[in-house]
Amino acid sequence: SGKKDSVEKFFILYRCEKDNSLKSFIELAEFYIERGESEKALKCYALASVISITKIESVLLDRVNEYEYTTFDDALRQCRKFPDVVKWGNENKIWELFCRFADASVSAGKISFGTNLYKVLSEAEPEDYWQLYAKNKLDVAKTSD
């Protein structure tokens, strides 16, 4: 199930501590989406997602006894336990970012990755609105197969 594991591999492999560039990558991705440049948008969303999961992991390491990053799914579920983390994610468009990363993946032809990301998000997104967004996108993807 190599393709099913691609989302988990992505979020296990990459880390970036430079969270001061997070907002810029999200804005740049939005700019590329408006211009119809899905490959460039995908790269920006991927980098922003790596920065975000790095930040989330560091917060969870500080707060959860013996926390160890295992899966993207688990990290998102852990976030739900902390209202301030969920709020931070909303204020910084992090929960939206992960959905946009899936959108951009599908738009750029990375359908399997995008669909698998929607699946994780539909089950584990800490923000209900974006969890439902991912679930709806996943349902559409299933009906278009």
Buried (B, 14 or more C-beta within 10 A) or exposed (E): EEEEEBBBEBBBEBBBEEBEEBEEBBEBBBEBBEEEBBEBBBBBBBBBBBBBBBBBBBBBEEEEEEBEBEBBBBBBBBBBEBEEBBEBBBEBBBBBBBBBBBBBBBBBEBBBBBBBBBBBBBBBBBBEEBBEBBBEBBEEBEEEE
